[in-house]
Amino acid sequence: MVDESCVGQSKAKCVCTFLQELNDAVKAKFIEEYPEALVDSNPSFFSQFTLVVATQLAEDSMMKLDKICREANVLLIFARSYGLTGFVRNSVKEHAVIESKPDHFLDDLRLNNPWSELKRFAESIDLKVPDPVAHKHTPYVVILVKMAEEWAKAHGGALPSTRDEKKEFKELLKAGMVAMDEDNYKEAIEASFKVFAPRGISSDLLQIIHDSCSEVDSNSSDFWVMVAALKEFIVNEGGGEAPLEGSIPDMTSSTELYVNLQKIYLAKAEADFLVLQQRVKSILKRIGRDPDSISKAMIKSFCKNARKLKVSSYVMFYFLFVNN
């Protein structure tokens, strides 16, 4: 990081200059003070940051800094090296993630719990249409919504749950094919597991909305205000479901049916967003904050990713080092 031109100069100043060269858009500053002394003499200094990276601190100073950063809800990354070995620890009181981007997540299609517009759309399409071209271009979403409703009517409102019932359901789908090359029915069979998925929200999301932090006040973060609104939405307008994401995957379909289906999902997602947005504004007003202090874009992103929210917390360094 430094060269011969730095000899006799402040190391902090030289390192700061070279770091600045990596990104001209960043404003770099340096402070000539021992980190341990700064932790003891000016703990409020660290609250201005969103991230603090500390290296080679003594355990006592490290635990003090951890307490300081936690009280300010600042993410702390601590690293220590011992020759060719070392460790890195993260610590923060709470880390809430809206766009968690999980590797695998079930499409939000509501095949086993369709809302009225989707149900009416599915009912308007005849699966026994005599035209072979129309039959092979019916979207699998429509096929599964209709077949799931038909199954539920014949089984007291219950959907396939046992291995034999799921197998029987797939056989019913196969029986609906009039030709072996109907890709839409093949897609329906492959996606039939989405019908078997439980209705409602996941246990992870249930835990988040029932967290004590969802009882908000004027000091609550924007995230928990939106969680409080989400909780109200799920109990009321959502009927046990989170806001609809609104996107649908590619599938075999006529252009007209696919576009109409896409519009139905987008309209429902927009309607859910508007309800959640209004609930956010109402909560902000109730706790004495500006009803417009959380942006529309933020609420929109939260709404779209509501099923995938994550909240992480980390053990304090004290319990990792002193108790062990």
Secondary structure, DSSP 8 states (H G I E B T S, - for coil): ---GGGTTS-HHHHHHHHHHHH-TTS------S-HHHHHHH-GGGGGG-SEEEEES--HHHHHHHHHHHHHTT-EEEEEEEETTEEEEEEE-S-EEES----SS------TTS--HHHHHHHHTS-TT-S-HHHHTTS-HHHHHHHHHHHHHHHTTT----SHHHHHHHHHHHHHT-SSTT-HHHHHHHHTTHHHHS-SS--HHHHHHHTSGGGS--TT--HHHHHHHHHHHHHHTTTTT-----------S--HHHHHHHHHHHHHHHHHHHHHHHHHHHHHHHHTTS-TTSS-HHHHHHHHHTGGG-EEE----HHHHHT--
